[in-house]
Amino acid sequence: MSLIEWLDKLDKRMFTLIQGGPDYEWLDIFFLVVRDAFTWIPLYLFILYFVYTRNKNKVWLFVMCSIISFTITDRVSAGLLKPFFERPRPCFDETLQPVIRHLIDCGGMYSLPSSHAANHFGLAAFWFWSISTITGKRWIWLWIWAALIGYAQVYVAKHYPFDILVGALLGLITGAGLYWIMKHWPSPEK
């Protein structure tokens, strides 16, 4: 068995363990809410307000870098990597149908990497380091937030765990790069 085959088998095993976990209706509802973009609008507004009240000079750069992070992770994951890897989503695998919860529609054909994970880990990385630099506060909960959204993608059978891992890595690299740009961006004259 090759390394790729072994990793694929391990990934499917982890997916099966998550899908075969506790069958509680409240967990189904919870993870459907977690992966819904509208759920997080108050968080986005809070972070915008928080940065605005701490450093008005950097707020537009912060917003632009956040948007650029999301755009890069989304375009690279969905537009470049998914068509390159062509890994079908778990919901298209006939052998996994008996264990899948079928909570949502299967969606697009390909799953590697998870765009949800890439987007949210990109934002978490950029926000974590930027807010730490601007205010000195280390918001560890941003990493938990991104991981929870990634886990929700596996829970609803959109992705395998390794899809989340690859998406998270893409997001971390993107968020760190944009933080570096923001950190080195010249401050406006006062």
Secondary structure as GFF3:
##gff-version 3
##sequence-region A 1 190
A	DSSP	alpha_helix	3	19	.	.	.	ID=ss1
A	DSSP	alpha_helix	25	34	.	.	.	ID=ss2
A	DSSP	three_ten_helix	37	40	.	.	.	ID=ss3
A	DSSP	alpha_helix	41	54	.	.	.	ID=ss4
A	DSSP	three_ten_helix	56	58	.	.	.	ID=ss5
A	DSSP	alpha_helix	59	74	.	.	.	ID=ss6
A	DSSP	pi_helix	75	81	.	.	.	ID=ss7
A	DSSP	alpha_helix	82	85	.	.	.	ID=ss8
A	DSSP	three_ten_helix	90	92	.	.	.	ID=ss9
A	DSSP	three_ten_helix	94	96	.	.	.	ID=ss10
A	DSSP	alpha_helix	115	135	.	.	.	ID=ss11
A	DSSP	alpha_helix	141	155	.	.	.	ID=ss12
A	DSSP	alpha_helix	161	184	.	.	.	ID=ss13
###
